[in-house]
Each structure stands twice: as structure tokens, then as C-alpha cells.
Amino acid sequence: RLSREAPRKLRDDRAHLNVFGLLILRPSPGAMLCHMQNSGKAAVAVALLLATTTSGAVIGIDFGARFLKVGIIRPGTGIEMVLNEATQRKSSSSAGFTALEERVYGNEAQNMLGKVPERIFIMSKLLLGQTLDSEAITDFKRYLYPYKFETDEATNAAIVRYNANSTYRAEEMVAFVLTYAKQIAEGHAGITVKDCVITVPHFFGHTERIALINSAAIAGLNVLSLLHESTAFAFKYGFDKESEFSAEPTNVVFLDLGASSYKVSVVSFSATVGKKNKTLGAMQVRGLGWDATLGGKDFDDIVLNLIAAEFNEKQLKGKDEVRQDSKAVGKLRKAAESTKDILSANTQYQMGIEALYKDLDLRMVLSRTEFNAEAERRGLWKRLVPPLEEALTMANLTKEEIHSVEVVGGATRIPQVKQAAMDFFERKQLGGALNGDEAAAFGATLFAAKLSTSFRLREFTVNDVYPYATSIKIIGQGDDSADDGTTDDDAEGGGSSKKGKDKLLFKAYTKMPHKKLITMTRTDDLVATLSLGEPTNVEGLSPIASFNITGVASAYARLLKDETRTVMGKPKVSVTFALSTSGLIDVSKAEMAIEMLEKYDDFEMVPDPNATTNATDAAADDAGTAAAKDEDAAATDDASSPSAATNASAASNLTNATAMIKVKVEKERKRLHYVTLKTVKTVLGKCTPISQEIISSCIARNVELLKAEQLRKTNAEAKNSLESFIIDTRDKLQEEGVAEVSTEEEREALRVQFDETEEWLYGDGVSVDAATYTKRQKSMQVLTQPIFSRFSELKARPEAVTKAREAVNWTLTILQTWATERPEVTEQERAKVEGMCTNFTSWLDDVEAKQAGLTLTDPPAFLSSAVASKLEVIELEVRKLIKKPKPKPPKVKPNATSTNETETNGTASDGASSAGTGAGDASDGDATAQGDEELPAHDEL
């Protein structure tokens, strides 16, 4: 056992090391975790530990037309909302360029609408997959957005003319915003981020979804999946309230009125108890409704026009139009948006805009009554009801069967919007379980974690649906036989139709993901064309993609020419269509199967005609055994072969006198032959996706912009560092005590250099490279460093000397203690440390004497850092001695001879006289004495 003094000695030794200020004792990781568990911080400790071992972060992007929100989850942490450079959770979905052609994002870009509106891209999400004659482009012009549109010859999509030399596609403008999302996420997490989930309106079509994924690729993001905005809200809601659900469905309506569109969804939530009493939650989207063009922008436009009309009448006297000036419209747009938000909480608002147009100011009072009246005149309130009715009808639910109504989206703050929902559902209040600004980003991040292999999310089933019916038409040069039918992975029935006719592939509101298998009899290649819409409404079909499936004709012709095989019937072509969680349809598998009658060589056992009838029994037995083995092999190869069965029977009935031989025979068998077919997808529609070459060129342009941004950032940081250095140094020169360690000439030289540098910064040095700023700063640091070094040493040097002498004294005391209590530390080792302490003390006395002869403005004789470095050598030597183990005491060997004699004498004394007993006692005493002499000396056993 350990001596009771040992813990105290160990504490003293460690305390001694702490005197040096060089050894920081830390508890072990296990002790830290134990302590944090006891203090209620175990989760934080474990989270931090896991965060340092992996970096598989994923993000969820709530990509709205007006605002952008990003959530992130890293291994070992919960979901966090990403903060932008202004520490805000919500950023503008805007991007563009300054007058100096520097790219800007987010709120910085939005704030420039009143300065360079033609250079700022806003609402760019609405341009995805749009042609020049689309309703979305018409709305951009009607709402006075500062875009000049042209048609892209490569894709037929609308593009924006930026200047005389360059244009920007919608994919590229959206990529700017997604690049910003990636940057702030990486800045927040401190690691590289690549995988993401992006929210989209559920009414987005095939073209818009592909365009958004291409935008993400340009931004350097990998889209794990797209996710409907309403589903993201519902996922967050269900995940939080899972414990409140039961097997009976809970029906919730999510009403989302965002900046550009109005969406309604009906979702049923349920929960069942699985293995080990674990609750398994699930959600099913049952109904959807929407108005793709009704959003907050319509209400912003009301305020903008009310303000403009007032300004035209009061300030311009009806002689001019403020809305003709793009800069003025940019100012009006910003003011209209903030005024709408204020009127949502107040009945009226007195607003003002400085120098709105021609240096004229705007001052006016706008009331909620005027706002509501104009919205009523435009019919906006009436448009809130139809999507609600559509969603309920599709869900096959009544108003009474709805348990809760949740409102999300920025425009739902308008009182009349909430009132419309309450009136429709006949309720006095709506649900408030969700944070409308952040819930979609949280839901998207949860879904990203669910898809990622870096996380294990508790089980919660998300059953989303694709709102559009999808039809298919198959054409080709093949025969005129009818398709065999269709089957899907959930056995939702099939059907048959003639080739060249449209038929239903996926019905409306099909669950995602989903697969459907189509089989048909064909001898030639085929083309499958997919369209959105019901096959019964041929004129209303909108083609989205075609799949050119080849390899049927060539494989069939090749098999017909094969002399070893005979084609039996016509080939069956099987094509599997997959509807992904992103709402995209692709061919996941295409193959041809054809039945073939093929010839093959086999071996059989037959009687040997040349064999004698006098064979031995042993030879006959061997032949029988061989026949049986060959029979098994033949049966395995083709159990249905009649010749094999006959030969096997014959071989088994052979007598022992018959010799067998193996002969080669030709047989036939039926086999299905499979051929994998090649599939080439072509996206169809009014406009087509950008090609891989265009994506590559957009990526290259984005990379160049990122390089320029990084260069500007580096230069700006260097410039800010120089400015901060000048300001901070000026303040430090005024501190008490600095004048004592510096001369007036030194301080005046610094002041002159500071003034010259500031003048240069706002003149010729306003925009130079980082190296120039750094060089200027270093040239001034050469002058300031000696002054502030002397100033800091005024306090640091005496403190270092005092602590050093204490450490040396303590060391000498410990060495004296070790002389008696630590015999494992030899005299030579103690003498070595004592000598080191003596040398250190002599050096310290010498440099202190030199320092005493100097003035405060002279270079110091020694620094506090020199004391610490010399003391560290002694500390390292003492540490070695502390770690030196004590010698183990030798094991005690018992005296076998004495023990045996004692046992013998004791046995003999049982029937002996008193004299015998006395002899036995003497013998025992001798044995004990002998044992004591042989035991080694020791402190404690």
C-alpha cells in the first residue's frame, strides 16, 4: 500500500512545477468528461469531442425569392442557423455588382438598389426555366424590376443583358446567391461545405428544378435533394411534435404566403410504437394548392404605387413621373417593403424618403385602410381562398377534420391574410408552433441529415408527393404489337395500351421517391416521351423529357445470327422509370430479355462396346459410382432433360459385369438472355437546360469572381489592419508611463509618420495591394516595437525576476527534502540541479546589476522572456526527477527448513512429556530468529 504521505508529496512536487509557470497540469479526458457530466455539461463535452473528429457538415437552404436562410448541422452538434457577416439569420436573396464591378451579395446588394439598380439581380429565382413570353417575365416588367431581357439562342430561355459586352443567365444569377449561402455557411462552421438540400415551391416544373440544380453546381454545391417548401415546414413541425402524435392522424394545414407565391398544403401526422417502445413518427402530404403569382411582391407594389402617386401629385405637380427613373424606383421599392411591414403592426405610418427624385423629398402618411382598400380593388384577398379549397379537396378532408392551421411566410404578417384563413376555417385563432422565418431552413437541414451518411437521425418517415400527373408515349420503328402493360414497385396496378398512344406513367400526387416498370414486346429501338398532364387531355400535355433507348435492334439481329442459339419468340423490353425525391424523372434501368434455345455439349456414361464381360466386381462398382456422379451432374445442369433421366436410369441398372465410358453428346436447353440497353435523355420544354459546356464556362467565371473577391478581402484586411494600427498606437502613446520609456524625438517621429500614412491612405493608397499596406505597417512597427517593449518590461521584468527567485528557492528546498525522502534521486542528480540553480542565480544577479545602471529609455540589459527560457531548463530537469520511479522492494522468501522442523516438533509433542514440549518451543524460537535475520530491511511492506 502507499504511504499516507505520498499524495501530499506528489501535490507538493506538482505545486513546485507550477511555480515556474511552465507546466500547466490538466486533468485527463476521462476526468474532464466525468466532471462535466457532474456539472450538467456532458452533452456539450461530447459534442465538442465529436466535432473535432469529423467534418461531414451538410446545410439546408431555404431559398426564397426575397430572403435566404441557411441551416447547418455538423457531426456532434445540433442544427444551427447560419449567421451572415452582420450576425443576422436572414439575408437578402440578391446579388450584383458595384459601380467598380465588384460582386456583392445579400443585404449589401439589396441596399444598392437606390444607387445602381441596373447592376443588382433581385428575385432571380423566378427567372429559372422562363422564356421571354412567360408570365413571370411579364410580371418583372409590370413590377418595374430593372432587367433588360433577351432570348438565349442556346436554350431559348430569357437572359439578362447586363451591359454591352455581357449577359447573365438565370442559372448564373441564382448561383451567385447560392455561392453566398455556401460562403456564410463555411464561415460559420469553419470547414468546407458541399452537400445541401434546397427548398423549392411544390409547383416548380421539371425545367425549373433542373435549372436550380445546375445553379448549385455552378456555385460548387452538391444537391442531395430538392425539397418542397411546404414539406420542409411540415418536417420541422412533425419532428418537434412527434411525441404528441398517435396512430390516429393529426391533420395540419400549412399556409405559406411568401414574397412571390402562395402555397397551401395539408399534411397528416401519425406515430406508432415500434421495437423497444420507440416512437416511429410519419407524415403524409395529402393535399396541395397554390397561386404561383400571388405573393408579398404584390402587396409591396400596392405601397410603391401609393407612394409614387402621392409624390407625383404633391412634388411633381403631375408634370413628371417618378417611376420612370430606375434609381427612384429602387428607393421606392425599399421604402414600400418596410412600410408594408410596419402597417402590418400599425394602423398608419408617417414615412419619408430623402432626395427621392430630382433632389425632392417625400413626406406622407399612409394608413392600413388605404392599403387594404387597394388590395381589395386588385382582388388580392379573393385569391387567398381557392388554394385552400383545392388543398382540402385533394386531401378529401373537411374543415372540421383539420386539427391546426399554421401560417408561415413573410406576407402572412399582414392582418387581413390571417383573417382570411380564420374566416375560411371558422376559427378564432391560428396555430403558432412554427417560427415562420426559420422553420423551412430547419426542415431542409433535417432532411439533409436524413439523406447524409454522416448522421443517424431518429426514424421519421417523410412521404412527399409530386403534384403533376405524368404521361408517356412510346414510339419507334418496331412491330405493331401492343405493349404488355405496366407495373410499378408498389403494385398500384398497370394497364395496356397501344404503342404511340399517351398513357399514364405517374398519377398526380404520386409519392416520392417512386419507381414504375414498363414492359413491352419490341424488336427495334424506341423513344419514350414524357409529358406533364393527364393522357386524356392530349392538347394540354407539356413535354418534359424524351429517352432514346437503343440497343434492341442490334442485339436482336446479333442473336438471330448466332448458330448455337435459336430465338424463341420476340424480345421483351423492360424500362424502369424513377421519380426521385427532387421531383425529377429518369430511367434507372433499361434491358431486353429474350428466350433462347441453345445447344451445348454434355457428357454421359454409356456401356463400353470393347469391354470384356469378365470385369471384376471392384471395377464394376467403380463404374457404377462414376455413373452416379455423372448422373447428378447432368441432372443439375438440366433437370428437365429426358435423355439425362434415361441415361441415368440405364447407368444405375447396369450389372457389375458391364464397363462404362464417358461420351460427348449435344443437348438443347431454354434460357433467358438479357441485354442492357443504352438510354440517352433529352430535356424538352419551351426552354432547355444549359449544356455541360455552358455550366463549365459559368463555373470558370464564378471562380474568377471568387478569386477577385478573395484578393479584395485580403487587401481590405491589410488596409484595415494598417488603419487600426495607427489608431491604436496613437492611443497607446498617450498612456501613462509610455513617456518615461521613450524620448520626445521618438514620439514626434511616429506622429509625423502616422499623419503621412493617413494622408496616403485616403489618397494614392486608397486601393493598393495587401503587400504595400503590410510594408507600411512593418516600417512603423520597427519604430514602435522598442518603445512598447520597454514599456511592457517595466512591469513584466520585475515580476519575472521575483517569481524566478521563488522558484529557485523552492527547488533547493525540495532537493533537501528529497535527500531523505526520495532515495531514488541520487546525490549526483541533486548536485546537478543545485549547480544549475546557482548558475541561474549568478546570471540573474549580473543582469540585474547591469539593468540598474541603465535609464528607462535605454535598451534593456535583459528581458522577462530570457528569465523564463533559462528557468525552463531547470524545470525540465526537475520534471525528469519527479517522474523517476521508486525502487520496488524485493520479495521475501520463507525459510523452508525452519518451517518443517517446527511442524515436526509440534506433531511429536502431542503424546510427549513436558520436556519434549519445551524442546519444541525452543525449536520454534530458533526458527523465528533465523527468519528475522534473513528478511531485508525496508520502510514498509
Secondary structure, 3 states (H helix, E strand, C coil): CCCCHHHHHHHHHHHHHHHCCCCCCCCCHHHHHHHHHHCCCHHHHHHHHHHCCCCCCEEEEEECCCEEEEEEECCCCCCEECCCCCCCCCEECCEEECCCCCEEEHHHHHCCCCCCHHHEECCHHHHCCCCCCCHHHHHHHHCCCCCCEEECCCCCCEEEECCCCCEECHHHHHHHHHHHHHHHHHHHHCCCCCEEEEEECCCCCHHHHHHHHHHHHHHCCEEEEEEEHHHHHHHHHHHHCHHHCCCCCEEEEEEEECCCCEEEEEEEEEEEECHHHCEEEEEEEEEEEEECCCCHHHHHHHHHHHHHHHHHHHCCCCCCCHHHCHHHHHHHHHHHHHHHHHHHHCCEEEEEEEEEECCEEEEEEEEHHHHHHHHHHHCCCHHHHHHHHHHHHHHCCCHHHCCEEEEECHHHHCHHHHHHHHHHHCCCCCECCCCCCCHHHHHHHHHHHHHCCCCCCCCEEEEEEECCCEEEEEEECCCCCCEEEEEECCCCCCCCCCCCCCEEEECCCEEECEEEEEEEECCCCEEEEEEECCCCCHHHCEEEEEEEEECHHHHHHHHHCCCCEEEEEEEEEEEEEEECCCCCEEEEEEEEEEEEEEEEEEEEEEECCCCCCCCCHHHHHHHHHHHHHHHHHHHHHCCCCHHHHHHHHHHHCCCCCCCEEEEEEEEEEEEEEEEECEEEEEECCCCCCCCHHHHHHHHHHHHHHHHHHHHHHHHHHHHHHHHHHHHHHHHHHCCCCCHHHCCHHHHHHHHHHHHHHHHHHCCCCCCCCHHHHHHHHHHHHHHHHHHHHHHHHHHHHHHHHHHHHHHHHHHHHHHHHHHHHCCCCCHHHHHHHHHHHHHHHHHHHHHHHHHHCCCCCCCCCCCHHHHHHHHHHHHHHHHHHHCCCCCCCCCCCCCHHHHHHHHHHHHHCCCCCHHHHHHHHHHHHHHHHHHHHHCCCCCCC
